[in-house]
Amino acid sequence: MNLHLRAAALLPALAIAFSLTAQGGEEYYINSIYDPELRNVEKIDIRPVPIDTILPAKAIDYRMLTVRGEVPVRVDSIDAAKLNIQLAQQKLYKGHVKAGFGLFTTPLAEIYYDQTRSRTNAYGIHYKHMSSNGGLADVGPSDYSFNSADAFYNAYLKHHEVGGRFLYDRRRVSYYGYTSTDSLENLILVSPQPPDDYRKQIYNDIGFAAHLKSLYKDSTKLAHDVGLEVHSYSNLTGSREMNFRLTADLAMEQGAETYGGTLLIDNNAYRADLGAAGEMRQSGTLIGLSPHVLTRGDKYEVRVGAGIFIDAMDKTTFHFYPQAYAHYRLFDDILVPYVGVDGRRERNSLRSLTRENPWLNGSPLLVNRSLMYDLYGGLRGSFSKDLGFDVRISQSRVKGKALFINTPVQYQGVTYGDQFTIAYDQVDQLDISGEIRYALHEQINVHGRADIYSYGTDAQAEAWNLPPYKLALGAVYDFQDKLLVKVDAEFLGPRKGVTRTPGLSEEQTLATQVVHDLSGYMDLHLGLEYRYTKRLSVFLDASNLSASKYERWSNYKVQRGLVLGGATFSF
């Protein structure tokens, strides 16, 4: 249907005509009149009305809740605090004297004198004397005397430290290693006077040392530490030794690596007095070079190098030893496993051998030794800032190891005591060790170390005088910086010693040698020091509190229960 609108203007009304067309084509017309009506309009009044900005206060009602809070009571303890007011730098004294006297007529005297603080140089002197009449019964005369003196001077330059030291050392010991009886003493008194070195030995050591050390702040520069040491060593027998030793340690950092090495030049001239047999001369130079490369990381360190040595003692020989080390830090340095291998050529001198065993005969034969290898591994670390430990196992082989053998000395049929001769042998050693350290607030310090050894020899039947185990314990207690207590204990396992008659063939010597079983021992030392003032203190030292006459070397017993007391003073 279509709708058509037709409109016409009528007055006063509006006429409207509608036309409707159906789908069939028919049309319908509708006519009507539209009469509009006007109505009144109601308008909204939107004129502004003022509003007061002060709002009325609302009444607030506060009420207390009837609830009770339960607060537990806790008492905290507060540690006592010690207020120690110190100056920026404590006062130093130039001199320090220590003097004492003990059993067996044992005087002790020691003096130090230093420059104290200085930015440009440092110097000082030191002297020490200790002697005793021995006091051992049933053996030969056992008196001894030790004297040592040294003086040093150091100069501090802009980039170097230069220093020198002069030293003198004199040691007197007695060959008392024989069983003494009244009949033997009477026989000695009526016998012809033997040479002096049959009953005692005196060692004189005169030497000086110098060093030059770099003090660079820049690690990329070649750091160096050069040292020179000269010793003139002689004994009462008439044997003499002049040793010249030069060492130089060099290192330079390049990024994460450090390149370094050690140079050694060791010249030794030795003349042994053999009495009626004349003199024996041994001279030679030992040259060593040990380069290495070291790299570090946050948790690891690795060092690889080698030891290269030329030994011109008697005949020229060449030696090469591997050297390496590595460790890795775990759990913020709580555990540090490490492994390594070491090897080097070392000099056996008259001075080094008599420092190890002072009852050596006056004219020993010298043979240098080689640490062929030392394979080791271990674990060190700390359980806390106060407690640390180190456990280690190593397997080593030393060629030219000095083993000491008792040799009786006779003069016109009278025995004046055993002196030691040297048998050089190849010794394999397995060492299982452990060490622990504990320190608490600088007042308590405890340390302990245990070593278990196993030996293998090439030519000798036993590793003479070497112990199967060794245990060392020590503790220091400082009570309010007034009373200082020191305790040290050493345990040494049973050893084997041997006595051989000189002048026999090898077959006769093996048939007549006597093996000694040396018992294990414990040596307990106690030291007390009471600081009356900062300058004056008194002390008391007691050694071998078990009062056992044990033998460190075969037939050579130690003093029983030495007690020594005295005082110290600073000025």
Legacy VTK file of the C-alpha trace (Angstrom):
# vtk DataFile Version 3.0
C-alpha trace
ASCII
DATASET POLYDATA
POINTS 571 float
0.000 0.000 0.000
1.344 3.421 -0.927
0.544 6.454 1.147
0.332 9.853 -0.533
-0.093 12.976 1.481
-1.776 15.866 -0.070
-2.163 19.044 1.945
-3.813 22.336 1.228
-3.824 25.511 3.183
-7.268 26.236 4.644
-8.238 29.131 6.769
-8.702 29.088 9.686
-8.017 25.380 9.746
-5.540 23.100 8.028
-7.021 20.699 5.525
-5.158 17.477 4.966
-5.968 14.920 2.332
-4.683 11.356 2.413
-4.584 9.122 -0.606
-4.223 5.419 -0.086
-3.498 3.102 -3.004
-4.104 -0.531 -2.480
-2.083 -3.292 -4.060
-4.870 -4.030 -6.461
-4.583 -0.533 -7.914
-7.566 0.998 -6.099
-7.210 4.414 -4.595
-8.911 5.808 -1.457
-9.127 9.520 -0.581
-9.503 10.784 3.022
-10.080 14.463 3.760
-9.770 15.976 7.274
-9.152 19.309 9.071
-6.134 19.704 11.525
-6.855 22.242 14.247
-3.707 22.741 16.471
-4.059 23.938 20.078
-1.406 26.081 21.839
-0.743 25.257 25.516
1.040 27.213 28.296
4.766 26.409 28.741
6.178 25.913 32.320
9.839 27.074 32.356
12.455 25.956 34.947
13.954 28.683 37.075
17.788 28.279 36.825
18.806 31.505 38.501
21.901 31.120 40.810
21.283 30.577 44.486
24.108 31.138 47.087
25.207 28.098 49.205
26.966 28.512 52.592
30.448 26.722 52.583
30.455 26.169 56.344
29.072 22.704 56.860
27.544 21.799 60.144
29.791 19.610 62.390
28.685 16.066 62.804
28.559 14.757 66.303
31.073 11.885 66.880
30.698 9.431 69.688
33.910 7.755 71.118
33.560 4.535 72.989
36.221 2.384 74.795
36.198 -1.328 74.058
36.488 -3.470 77.127
39.377 -5.648 75.752
42.644 -6.379 77.671
45.895 -7.111 75.790
48.278 -9.712 77.274
51.997 -8.734 76.709
54.536 -11.476 77.654
57.468 -10.411 79.821
60.956 -11.128 78.351
64.290 -10.313 79.960
67.274 -9.893 77.620
70.813 -10.174 78.991
73.309 -7.532 77.921
76.948 -8.595 77.691
79.433 -6.683 79.727
81.373 -4.138 77.703
84.940 -3.061 78.271
85.849 0.448 77.289
89.419 0.572 76.123
90.578 4.021 75.185
93.764 3.903 73.140
95.788 6.527 71.422
96.023 6.529 67.639
99.472 4.961 68.029
100.614 3.237 71.174
103.893 4.213 72.700
106.828 2.069 71.664
109.965 1.509 73.717
113.391 1.392 72.147
114.835 -1.266 74.450
113.704 -4.568 75.923
115.685 -6.740 78.354
114.937 -10.301 79.452
116.948 -12.065 82.149
116.446 -15.298 84.060
118.054 -18.204 85.889
117.103 -21.856 86.132
118.011 -25.309 87.335
121.319 -26.928 86.366
122.965 -23.466 86.560
121.149 -22.141 83.520
121.480 -18.364 83.028
119.484 -16.537 80.353
120.081 -13.010 79.056
118.489 -11.297 76.080
118.413 -7.680 74.909
116.695 -5.844 72.061
117.227 -2.256 70.974
115.294 -0.800 68.007
114.638 2.581 66.472
110.827 2.460 66.905
108.735 4.290 64.270
110.193 6.027 61.233
109.049 6.645 57.667
112.562 6.636 56.233
114.556 3.883 57.940
114.749 1.295 60.701
117.620 -0.230 62.650
118.151 -2.422 65.683
120.345 -4.913 67.509
119.642 -8.185 69.315
121.784 -10.344 71.607
120.972 -13.613 73.400
122.917 -15.899 75.743
121.871 -19.210 77.300
124.081 -21.845 78.888
123.873 -24.744 81.318
126.076 -27.238 83.083
123.831 -30.017 81.735
123.171 -31.821 84.986
122.671 -35.249 83.393
123.776 -38.222 85.467
125.297 -41.482 84.190
126.507 -39.876 80.950
129.501 -37.793 79.954
129.782 -34.045 80.594
126.688 -32.414 79.057
127.286 -28.693 79.444
126.341 -26.394 76.563
126.326 -22.720 75.641
124.533 -20.662 72.967
125.380 -17.079 71.994
123.923 -15.080 69.122
124.019 -11.427 68.060
122.682 -9.598 65.028
122.185 -6.038 63.835
120.045 -4.775 60.955
119.342 -1.608 59.001
116.521 -0.907 56.503
115.990 2.160 54.315
112.579 2.912 52.788
112.798 4.652 49.429
110.007 5.803 47.147
109.602 2.484 45.345
112.048 0.161 47.118
113.121 -1.194 50.457
116.858 -1.699 50.931
118.284 -3.463 53.945
121.190 -5.307 55.431
121.875 -7.563 58.420
125.031 -8.691 60.196
124.956 -11.796 62.386
127.188 -13.846 64.636
126.294 -17.180 66.224
128.383 -19.403 68.496
127.193 -22.764 69.787
129.009 -25.135 72.092
127.807 -28.709 72.703
129.312 -31.740 74.424
129.620 -35.266 73.068
128.088 -36.888 76.152
126.390 -39.786 74.349
127.958 -42.639 76.284
127.293 -44.414 79.578
129.603 -43.023 82.239
130.877 -44.975 85.263
133.416 -44.175 87.980
135.958 -46.568 86.492
135.537 -45.010 83.068
135.913 -41.497 84.441
139.082 -42.519 86.280
140.398 -44.066 83.077
139.694 -40.868 81.164
141.474 -38.793 83.812
144.681 -40.841 83.609
144.564 -41.302 79.825
146.492 -39.036 77.463
144.658 -35.809 76.700
142.560 -36.380 73.566
141.886 -33.675 70.970
139.344 -31.098 72.123
136.748 -32.103 69.542
136.532 -35.645 70.993
134.507 -34.388 73.968
132.978 -31.137 72.717
132.207 -29.228 69.553
132.030 -25.480 68.879
130.336 -23.938 65.837
131.053 -20.364 64.780
128.848 -18.666 62.201
129.708 -15.189 60.865
127.558 -13.786 58.113
125.726 -10.894 56.562
122.666 -10.497 54.388
121.291 -7.803 52.096
118.016 -7.420 50.242
116.301 -5.166 47.714
112.505 -5.318 47.545
110.176 -3.380 45.252
107.194 -1.464 46.661
105.269 -0.715 43.484
101.583 0.094 43.767
101.105 -0.780 40.088
100.861 -4.571 39.811
101.683 -4.474 36.090
105.275 -3.490 36.885
107.927 -6.123 37.474
107.862 -6.801 41.217
111.151 -8.130 42.546
112.682 -9.274 45.803
116.437 -9.862 45.591
118.383 -11.283 48.508
122.054 -11.993 49.160
123.299 -14.094 52.087
126.884 -15.027 52.945
128.003 -17.335 55.777
131.457 -18.260 57.010
130.959 -21.390 59.101
133.598 -23.305 61.047
133.917 -25.783 63.898
136.440 -26.811 66.531
137.658 -29.706 64.389
139.020 -27.250 61.833
136.465 -27.759 59.073
135.386 -24.588 57.275
132.673 -23.625 54.886
132.019 -20.469 52.886
128.514 -20.242 51.427
127.295 -17.572 49.005
123.572 -17.586 48.184
121.736 -15.209 45.829
117.960 -15.415 45.295
115.612 -13.326 43.163
111.808 -13.583 43.157
110.145 -11.903 40.161
106.459 -11.440 39.303
104.330 -9.398 36.894
100.579 -9.333 36.341
99.098 -9.347 32.855
95.304 -9.353 33.084
94.130 -12.434 34.960
97.566 -14.109 34.765
100.686 -13.573 36.830
104.038 -14.509 35.330
106.865 -15.068 37.743
109.793 -17.155 38.788
112.664 -17.663 41.208
116.361 -17.544 40.408
118.871 -19.279 42.707
122.668 -19.136 42.669
124.225 -21.075 45.560
128.010 -21.444 45.736
129.573 -23.479 48.533
133.272 -24.044 49.301
133.872 -26.708 51.972
137.126 -27.923 53.475
137.055 -30.796 55.953
139.947 -31.486 58.300
140.533 -35.248 58.416
143.451 -35.087 60.848
146.265 -37.412 59.862
144.468 -38.199 56.576
144.821 -34.590 55.441
142.022 -32.436 54.015
138.948 -33.102 51.953
137.707 -30.312 49.699
134.258 -30.073 48.157
133.166 -27.065 46.172
130.390 -26.438 43.705
127.673 -24.133 42.480
123.972 -24.899 42.428
121.940 -22.869 39.894
118.180 -23.075 39.835
115.399 -21.456 37.815
111.731 -21.996 38.696
109.376 -20.167 36.274
105.614 -20.345 36.760
102.324 -18.976 35.458
99.501 -18.260 37.878
95.880 -17.539 37.057
93.116 -16.608 39.486
89.369 -16.521 39.319
86.618 -15.715 41.759
86.776 -19.203 43.228
89.923 -20.847 41.911
93.676 -20.476 41.599
95.983 -22.495 39.347
99.785 -22.288 39.205
101.882 -24.287 36.748
105.670 -24.234 36.592
108.870 -26.244 36.702
112.119 -26.440 38.625
115.272 -26.500 36.486
118.565 -27.009 38.340
122.227 -27.455 37.434
124.379 -28.858 40.238
128.155 -28.646 39.856
129.011 -30.386 43.157
131.864 -32.836 42.436
130.355 -33.420 38.978
127.848 -31.446 36.939
124.303 -32.849 36.858
121.027 -31.566 35.394
117.689 -31.874 37.204
114.107 -31.133 36.154
111.099 -31.197 38.496
107.403 -30.496 37.796
105.739 -27.885 39.986
101.995 -27.240 40.038
99.252 -26.203 42.445
95.478 -25.662 42.251
92.668 -24.944 44.701
88.952 -24.194 44.480
86.907 -22.286 47.047
83.509 -23.670 48.019
80.714 -22.108 50.079
82.390 -18.715 50.560
85.777 -20.197 51.503
84.304 -22.568 54.072
85.892 -25.492 52.208
88.946 -25.211 49.930
90.141 -28.461 48.312
93.653 -28.316 46.841
96.175 -30.512 45.032
99.769 -30.013 43.984
103.136 -31.451 43.054
106.550 -30.078 44.015
110.201 -30.894 43.421
113.593 -29.170 43.787
117.313 -29.598 44.309
118.622 -28.575 47.759
122.043 -28.186 49.323
123.275 -30.267 52.246
125.843 -27.993 53.871
127.878 -28.294 57.039
125.768 -25.502 58.511
122.386 -27.070 57.660
123.392 -30.565 58.819
124.809 -29.440 62.181
121.723 -27.265 62.801
119.643 -30.423 62.385
121.935 -32.607 64.527
124.632 -30.717 66.504
126.359 -33.969 67.569
127.539 -34.666 64.040
131.209 -35.573 63.603
133.481 -32.684 62.700
134.272 -33.672 59.100
131.204 -35.100 57.359
130.972 -35.856 53.659
128.516 -33.562 51.853
126.012 -34.820 49.279
123.226 -32.601 47.963
119.659 -33.904 48.130
116.794 -33.938 45.640
113.113 -33.772 46.374
112.236 -35.959 43.398
108.535 -35.352 43.864
105.996 -34.449 46.507
102.442 -35.281 45.466
99.931 -33.834 47.894
96.274 -33.042 48.233
94.068 -31.834 51.010
91.143 -29.860 52.274
91.377 -26.696 54.312
88.727 -24.280 55.455
86.982 -22.711 58.387
83.821 -23.619 60.250
83.611 -20.066 61.619
85.765 -16.965 61.913
87.361 -18.524 65.010
87.882 -22.141 63.901
89.985 -23.336 60.958
91.397 -26.676 59.835
93.650 -28.328 57.261
93.861 -32.045 56.449
96.495 -33.259 54.004
98.033 -36.387 52.513
101.322 -36.447 50.626
103.660 -38.964 49.052
107.261 -37.840 48.545
110.652 -39.230 47.569
113.939 -37.652 48.689
117.193 -38.766 47.121
120.224 -37.975 49.262
118.317 -37.874 52.567
120.719 -37.598 55.526
120.205 -40.426 58.048
122.291 -40.148 61.232
124.173 -43.178 62.606
125.914 -43.462 66.004
129.663 -43.961 65.707
131.768 -44.420 68.894
134.917 -42.278 69.057
137.977 -43.825 70.673
141.360 -42.389 71.544
144.067 -44.846 72.606
141.492 -47.420 73.709
139.228 -44.991 75.608
135.704 -44.243 74.355
134.804 -40.561 74.610
131.251 -40.720 73.317
129.233 -41.327 70.209
129.350 -38.936 67.316
127.020 -39.198 64.364
128.047 -40.006 60.845
125.773 -39.645 57.826
124.348 -42.336 55.582
122.763 -40.740 52.496
119.851 -42.785 51.202
116.718 -42.562 49.111
113.722 -42.268 51.427
110.077 -42.558 50.410
107.665 -40.970 52.847
103.887 -41.073 53.197
102.580 -38.310 55.427
98.964 -38.066 56.600
98.483 -34.899 58.616
95.793 -32.761 60.138
95.888 -29.313 61.701
93.307 -27.299 63.605
93.384 -23.719 64.906
91.007 -21.886 67.247
91.149 -18.242 68.314
88.666 -16.303 70.422
88.807 -12.510 70.785
92.636 -12.496 70.928
92.391 -14.021 74.399
92.421 -17.738 73.630
94.513 -19.329 70.910
94.585 -23.101 70.512
96.363 -25.093 67.807
97.085 -28.739 67.190
98.783 -30.817 64.511
99.162 -34.550 63.998
101.401 -36.319 61.445
101.466 -40.031 60.709
104.502 -41.202 58.705
105.379 -44.298 56.760
108.913 -44.728 55.372
110.629 -46.765 52.731
114.426 -46.858 52.298
116.662 -48.056 49.501
119.995 -49.013 51.099
119.425 -48.700 54.858
117.404 -51.201 56.881
115.426 -48.419 58.616
114.876 -44.699 58.405
117.137 -44.119 61.413
115.862 -41.695 64.089
112.751 -40.745 62.073
109.459 -41.054 64.035
106.336 -42.945 62.844
104.085 -40.216 64.183
104.312 -36.763 65.715
101.693 -34.798 67.643
101.946 -31.169 68.727
99.402 -29.302 70.848
99.536 -25.746 72.111
97.374 -23.121 73.752
97.790 -19.489 74.814
95.438 -17.735 77.231
95.635 -13.989 77.812
93.720 -12.951 80.941
92.889 -9.238 80.739
96.310 -8.508 79.260
97.847 -9.156 82.685
98.426 -12.898 82.974
99.669 -14.891 79.977
99.578 -18.688 80.116
101.257 -20.878 77.472
100.995 -24.651 77.240
102.793 -26.781 74.634
102.946 -30.538 74.350
104.914 -32.635 71.871
104.470 -36.360 71.360
106.991 -38.326 69.308
106.608 -41.986 68.437
109.206 -44.753 68.956
112.175 -44.727 66.585
115.066 -46.892 65.505
118.706 -45.955 65.994
121.882 -47.837 65.081
125.488 -47.918 66.279
128.318 -48.909 63.954
132.006 -49.431 64.643
134.200 -47.288 62.386
137.109 -48.615 60.351
135.471 -51.910 59.393
134.478 -53.206 55.999
130.874 -53.030 54.901
130.316 -56.727 55.638
131.895 -56.430 59.091
129.925 -53.258 59.828
126.589 -54.920 59.025
127.533 -57.892 61.182
128.551 -55.841 64.214
125.985 -53.006 64.076
123.661 -52.630 67.057
120.083 -51.422 66.592
118.545 -49.292 69.362
114.845 -49.044 70.113
114.148 -45.455 71.106
110.967 -45.109 73.145
108.332 -42.561 72.316
108.016 -39.564 74.580
105.912 -36.609 75.607
107.483 -33.228 76.331
105.143 -30.848 78.165
106.042 -27.175 78.488
104.316 -24.580 80.668
104.986 -20.852 80.523
103.585 -18.159 82.829
104.029 -14.422 82.475
102.568 -11.768 84.768
102.647 -8.222 83.407
103.015 -6.019 86.458
103.011 -2.910 84.275
103.318 -2.291 80.566
107.086 -2.126 81.021
107.778 -4.703 83.734
106.803 -8.378 83.857
107.939 -11.606 85.499
107.914 -15.075 83.924
108.321 -18.741 84.771
109.054 -21.461 82.187
109.013 -25.185 82.909
110.035 -27.735 80.273
109.713 -31.521 80.277
107.170 -31.530 83.102
106.889 -35.306 82.798
110.542 -35.456 84.020
111.397 -38.187 81.520
114.974 -38.572 80.300
113.943 -39.370 76.753
116.280 -39.491 73.761
115.644 -37.340 70.731
118.803 -38.761 69.149
120.139 -42.179 70.000
122.227 -42.165 73.245
121.612 -38.423 73.774
119.156 -37.837 76.604
117.596 -34.494 77.474
117.528 -32.646 80.766
114.871 -33.721 83.231
112.479 -30.999 84.317
114.188 -27.698 83.491
112.605 -24.766 85.390
113.662 -21.189 84.599
112.333 -17.895 85.974
113.114 -14.245 85.476
111.847 -10.813 84.505
111.530 -8.511 81.499
111.804 -4.724 81.332
111.205 -2.231 78.520
112.929 1.126 78.402
LINES 1 572
571 0 1 2 3 4 5 6 7 8 9 10 11 12 13 14 15 16 17 18 19 20 21 22 23 24 25 26 27 28 29 30 31 32 33 34 35 36 37 38 39 40 41 42 43 44 45 46 47 48 49 50 51 52 53 54 55 56 57 58 59 60 61 62 63 64 65 66 67 68 69 70 71 72 73 74 75 76 77 78 79 80 81 82 83 84 85 86 87 88 89 90 91 92 93 94 95 96 97 98 99 100 101 102 103 104 105 106 107 108 109 110 111 112 113 114 115 116 117 118 119 120 121 122 123 124 125 126 127 128 129 130 131 132 133 134 135 136 137 138 139 140 141 142 143 144 145 146 147 148 149 150 151 152 153 154 155 156 157 158 159 160 161 162 163 164 165 166 167 168 169 170 171 172 173 174 175 176 177 178 179 180 181 182 183 184 185 186 187 188 189 190 191 192 193 194 195 196 197 198 199 200 201 202 203 204 205 206 207 208 209 210 211 212 213 214 215 216 217 218 219 220 221 222 223 224 225 226 227 228 229 230 231 232 233 234 235 236 237 238 239 240 241 242 243 244 245 246 247 248 249 250 251 252 253 254 255 256 257 258 259 260 261 262 263 264 265 266 267 268 269 270 271 272 273 274 275 276 277 278 279 280 281 282 283 284 285 286 287 288 289 290 291 292 293 294 295 296 297 298 299 300 301 302 303 304 305 306 307 308 309 310 311 312 313 314 315 316 317 318 319 320 321 322 323 324 325 326 327 328 329 330 331 332 333 334 335 336 337 338 339 340 341 342 343 344 345 346 347 348 349 350 351 352 353 354 355 356 357 358 359 360 361 362 363 364 365 366 367 368 369 370 371 372 373 374 375 376 377 378 379 380 381 382 383 384 385 386 387 388 389 390 391 392 393 394 395 396 397 398 399 400 401 402 403 404 405 406 407 408 409 410 411 412 413 414 415 416 417 418 419 420 421 422 423 424 425 426 427 428 429 430 431 432 433 434 435 436 437 438 439 440 441 442 443 444 445 446 447 448 449 450 451 452 453 454 455 456 457 458 459 460 461 462 463 464 465 466 467 468 469 470 471 472 473 474 475 476 477 478 479 480 481 482 483 484 485 486 487 488 489 490 491 492 493 494 495 496 497 498 499 500 501 502 503 504 505 506 507 508 509 510 511 512 513 514 515 516 517 518 519 520 521 522 523 524 525 526 527 528 529 530 531 532 533 534 535 536 537 538 539 540 541 542 543 544 545 546 547 548 549 550 551 552 553 554 555 556 557 558 559 560 561 562 563 564 565 566 567 568 569 570
